[in-house]
Amino acid sequence: MAVNVGLIGAGHIAHALAEGWSRPDVPRQPSLVFFDVDAAKAGELAAATGGAAAATAAELLMRADLVIVAVRPQHVEDVLRDIGAALGERPVVSVAAGVTLERLQAALPTAARVGRVMPNVAAALGQGLFMLVSGTLGSSVGEVEALFALAGDVVEVDEALFDAATAVAGCMPGIIAHLVAAFAAAGVAHGLAEDVAVQLAVSGVNGAAAIVAREGDPAAVLAAAATPGGMTAAAVEALEERELALTVDIAVAAAIARAKELA
């Protein structure tokens, strides 16, 4: 695994990754160095995670064994063109949605080792899910997998399915946050104090996720929880009447469509 990791960009995803990799319980924490066009943001992230800030992308490259490009999708190719000649054999990984491997390779020298990873913000807690397209990483793929595995689970997927996988898993924290907020609001509407409603909704999601993860079969958990004539069954019936599954499918399709627009 790379000991020295350089992150170009200091936005939300860079924050989540850096927090995940610098957790106290992580064995052999990687050494992190950050560069951002907003030097103050890079400095703040470095200070928060025990890393260092580089004044330029060139300085970051000199201090990194592996490079993570965590800028907005529209800026990825410009960043790669800027650093490509100096990359050498360092693997580089893009975490930008919608920027295909073909575009990444076109912006880099022919022999560059490049891949894609789609993370989510749960990486900050060590519970991220990372979809990996190994691309031309070659022998470096194990190093990349080991790095991201420090902050969650790594699943290698075919790039043709990357957008769908991202919509199902990468968007999940935001969607679940929306669902928690809706449940909390419903609780408030039925008389609960707001702080109590939020606590109940958050705890409910945590417990439910743990049970489903343990059992590995969402349908079986649903069948066990929604006993005929019970409260859960009544709630599920109300959701089914309003075609929850169709709504979720529409949401996933919207996320996939946006990824294609970004491309």
C-alpha positions as CSV (number, residue, x, y, z in Angstrom):
1,M,0.0,0.0,0.0
2,A,1.2,3.5,-0.8
3,V,2.6,5.2,2.3
4,N,2.4,8.7,0.8
5,V,-0.9,9.7,-0.8
6,G,-1.5,13.0,-2.6
7,L,-5.0,14.4,-2.9
8,I,-5.6,17.1,-5.5
9,G,-8.7,18.9,-4.5
10,A,-10.0,19.6,-0.9
11,G,-13.8,19.4,-1.3
12,H,-16.3,17.1,0.4
13,I,-15.0,13.8,-1.0
14,A,-11.4,14.7,-0.3
15,H,-12.5,15.5,3.3
16,A,-14.3,12.2,3.6
17,L,-11.4,10.2,2.3
18,A,-8.8,12.0,4.4
19,E,-10.9,11.6,7.5
20,G,-11.4,7.9,6.8
21,W,-7.7,7.3,6.3
22,S,-6.7,9.3,9.3
23,R,-9.0,7.6,11.9
24,P,-7.1,6.6,15.1
25,D,-8.0,2.9,14.6
26,V,-6.5,2.7,11.1
27,P,-3.3,0.6,11.1
28,R,-0.4,2.1,9.2
29,Q,-2.1,5.3,8.4
30,P,-1.0,6.7,5.0
31,S,0.9,10.0,5.0
32,L,-1.4,12.6,3.3
33,V,-0.5,15.6,1.3
34,F,-3.1,18.0,-0.2
35,F,-3.1,20.6,-3.0
36,D,-6.0,22.8,-3.9
37,V,-6.2,26.0,-6.0
38,D,-7.7,27.4,-2.8
39,A,-4.6,27.1,-0.6
40,A,-6.6,27.8,2.6
41,K,-8.8,24.8,2.0
42,A,-5.8,22.5,1.5
43,G,-4.3,23.9,4.7
44,E,-7.4,23.4,6.7
45,L,-7.8,19.8,5.6
46,A,-4.2,19.1,6.3
47,A,-4.5,20.5,9.8
48,A,-7.7,18.6,10.5
49,T,-6.2,15.2,9.4
50,G,-2.6,15.5,10.4
51,G,-1.4,15.8,6.8
52,A,0.6,18.4,4.9
53,A,-0.4,21.1,2.3
54,A,1.6,21.5,-0.9
55,A,2.0,24.9,-2.5
56,T,1.7,23.5,-6.0
57,A,0.6,20.3,-7.8
58,A,4.3,19.7,-8.7
59,E,5.3,19.8,-5.0
60,L,2.5,17.3,-4.2
61,L,3.8,14.9,-6.9
62,M,7.3,15.0,-5.4
63,R,5.8,13.9,-2.0
64,A,3.3,11.3,-3.2
65,D,3.5,7.7,-4.3
66,L,-0.1,7.6,-5.3
67,V,-2.3,10.5,-6.5
68,I,-6.0,10.9,-6.0
69,V,-7.7,13.5,-8.2
70,A,-10.7,14.8,-6.3
71,V,-11.7,17.9,-8.2
72,R,-15.0,18.7,-9.9
73,P,-15.6,16.6,-13.0
74,Q,-15.2,19.5,-15.4
75,H,-11.7,20.1,-14.1
76,V,-10.3,16.6,-14.0
77,E,-8.8,16.5,-17.5
78,D,-7.1,19.8,-17.1
79,V,-5.5,18.6,-13.8
80,L,-4.3,15.4,-15.5
81,R,-2.8,17.3,-18.4
82,D,-1.0,19.5,-15.9
83,I,0.5,16.6,-13.9
84,G,0.8,13.9,-16.6
85,A,4.4,14.5,-17.7
86,A,5.6,14.3,-14.1
87,L,3.6,11.3,-13.0
88,G,6.1,8.7,-14.0
89,E,5.0,5.3,-12.6
90,R,2.8,6.8,-9.9
91,P,-0.7,5.5,-10.1
92,V,-3.4,8.1,-10.4
93,V,-7.1,7.6,-9.4
94,S,-10.0,9.9,-10.3
95,V,-12.9,10.0,-7.9
96,A,-15.0,12.2,-10.2
97,A,-18.5,11.2,-11.3
98,G,-19.1,10.9,-15.1
99,V,-15.4,11.2,-16.3
100,T,-14.8,8.0,-18.2
101,L,-11.6,6.0,-18.2
102,E,-11.3,6.8,-21.9
103,R,-11.2,10.5,-21.1
104,L,-8.8,10.0,-18.3
105,Q,-6.4,8.0,-20.5
106,A,-6.7,10.6,-23.3
107,A,-5.6,13.4,-20.9
108,L,-2.5,11.4,-19.8
109,P,0.7,10.0,-21.4
110,T,0.2,6.6,-23.0
111,A,2.0,4.6,-20.3
112,A,0.2,6.2,-17.3
113,R,-1.4,4.0,-14.7
114,V,-4.9,5.3,-14.2
115,G,-8.2,4.1,-12.7
116,R,-11.5,5.3,-11.4
117,V,-13.0,5.0,-7.9
118,M,-16.4,6.2,-6.9
119,P,-16.5,6.8,-3.2
120,N,-19.2,8.1,-0.8
121,V,-19.0,10.3,2.2
122,A,-19.4,7.3,4.6
123,A,-15.7,6.9,4.0
124,A,-15.2,9.4,6.8
125,L,-16.4,6.8,9.3
126,G,-14.6,3.9,7.7
127,Q,-17.9,2.6,6.3
128,G,-17.5,3.8,2.7
129,L,-18.3,1.8,-0.4
130,F,-15.9,2.2,-3.3
131,M,-16.6,1.1,-6.8
132,L,-13.4,0.5,-8.6
133,V,-12.6,0.5,-12.4
134,S,-9.0,-0.7,-12.5
135,G,-8.3,0.6,-16.0
136,T,-4.5,0.6,-16.6
137,L,-3.5,0.4,-12.9
138,G,-1.9,-2.9,-13.6
139,S,0.2,-4.1,-10.8
140,S,-0.8,-1.0,-8.8
141,V,-4.4,-2.2,-8.4
142,G,-3.7,-4.1,-5.2
143,E,-2.1,-1.0,-3.7
144,V,-5.2,1.1,-4.6
145,E,-7.6,-1.5,-3.3
146,A,-5.6,-1.7,0.0
147,L,-5.7,2.1,0.4
148,F,-9.4,2.4,-0.1
149,A,-10.1,-0.7,2.0
150,L,-8.8,1.3,5.0
151,A,-12.0,3.4,4.8
152,G,-14.6,0.8,3.7
153,D,-15.4,-1.9,1.2
154,V,-14.0,-2.0,-2.3
155,V,-16.0,-3.6,-5.2
156,E,-14.6,-3.8,-8.7
157,V,-17.2,-3.2,-11.4
158,D,-17.3,-3.0,-15.1
159,E,-17.2,0.6,-16.3
160,A,-20.4,0.0,-18.3
161,L,-22.2,-0.5,-15.0
162,F,-20.4,2.3,-13.1
163,D,-23.1,4.9,-13.3
164,A,-25.7,2.4,-12.1
165,A,-23.5,1.1,-9.3
166,T,-22.8,4.7,-8.2
167,A,-26.6,5.6,-8.3
168,V,-27.4,2.6,-6.1
169,A,-24.5,2.9,-3.6
170,G,-22.7,6.2,-4.0
171,C,-25.8,8.3,-3.7
172,M,-27.1,6.3,-0.7
173,P,-25.9,8.6,2.1
174,G,-27.7,11.6,0.7
175,I,-30.9,9.6,-0.1
176,I,-30.9,8.0,3.4
177,A,-30.4,11.4,5.0
178,H,-33.4,12.6,3.0
179,L,-35.4,9.6,4.2
180,V,-34.3,10.1,7.8
181,A,-35.4,13.8,7.6
182,A,-38.8,12.7,6.2
183,F,-39.4,10.2,9.0
184,A,-38.3,12.7,11.7
185,A,-40.7,15.3,10.2
186,A,-43.5,12.8,10.3
187,G,-42.7,12.1,13.9
188,V,-42.9,15.8,14.7
189,A,-46.2,16.1,12.8
190,H,-47.5,13.4,15.1
191,G,-46.4,15.1,18.3
192,L,-42.8,14.1,18.9
193,A,-40.2,16.7,19.9
194,E,-37.9,17.4,16.9
195,D,-34.7,16.2,18.6
196,V,-36.4,13.0,19.8
197,A,-37.8,12.4,16.3
198,V,-34.4,12.8,14.7
199,Q,-32.7,10.6,17.3
200,L,-35.3,7.9,16.8
201,A,-35.0,8.0,13.0
202,V,-31.2,7.9,13.0
203,S,-31.1,5.0,15.4
204,G,-33.8,3.2,13.4
205,V,-31.7,3.5,10.2
206,N,-28.5,2.3,12.0
207,G,-30.2,-0.7,13.5
208,A,-32.0,-1.6,10.3
209,A,-28.8,-1.4,8.2
210,A,-27.0,-3.6,10.7
211,I,-29.7,-6.2,10.6
212,V,-29.9,-6.3,6.8
213,A,-26.1,-6.5,6.6
214,R,-26.0,-9.4,9.0
215,E,-28.7,-11.3,7.3
216,G,-27.7,-10.4,3.8
217,D,-31.3,-10.8,2.5
218,P,-33.5,-7.7,2.6
219,A,-36.6,-9.6,1.6
220,A,-36.2,-12.0,4.5
221,V,-35.7,-9.1,7.0
222,L,-38.8,-7.4,5.6
223,A,-40.9,-10.6,5.8
224,A,-39.7,-11.1,9.4
225,A,-40.4,-7.5,10.4
226,A,-43.7,-6.9,8.6
227,T,-45.8,-9.5,10.5
228,P,-49.4,-9.6,9.2
229,G,-51.7,-7.1,10.8
230,G,-48.8,-5.3,12.5
231,M,-47.6,-1.7,12.4
232,T,-44.7,-2.3,10.0
233,A,-47.0,-4.2,7.6
234,A,-49.4,-1.3,7.6
235,A,-46.6,1.2,6.9
236,V,-45.2,-1.0,4.1
237,E,-48.6,-1.4,2.5
238,A,-49.0,2.4,2.5
239,L,-45.6,2.7,0.8
240,E,-46.5,0.0,-1.8
241,E,-49.8,1.7,-2.6
242,R,-47.7,4.8,-3.5
243,E,-45.3,2.7,-5.6
244,L,-42.2,3.2,-3.5
245,A,-40.2,0.8,-5.7
246,L,-41.1,2.8,-8.8
247,T,-40.1,6.0,-7.1
248,V,-36.7,4.5,-6.2
249,D,-36.3,3.3,-9.7
250,I,-37.0,6.8,-11.0
251,A,-34.5,8.3,-8.6
252,V,-31.8,5.8,-9.7
253,A,-32.5,6.6,-13.3
254,A,-32.3,10.3,-12.6
255,A,-28.8,9.8,-11.0
256,I,-27.6,7.8,-13.9
257,A,-28.9,10.4,-16.4
258,R,-27.0,13.1,-14.5
259,A,-23.8,11.1,-14.6
260,K,-24.1,10.8,-18.4
261,E,-24.7,14.6,-18.6
262,L,-21.4,15.1,-16.6
263,A,-19.7,12.9,-19.1
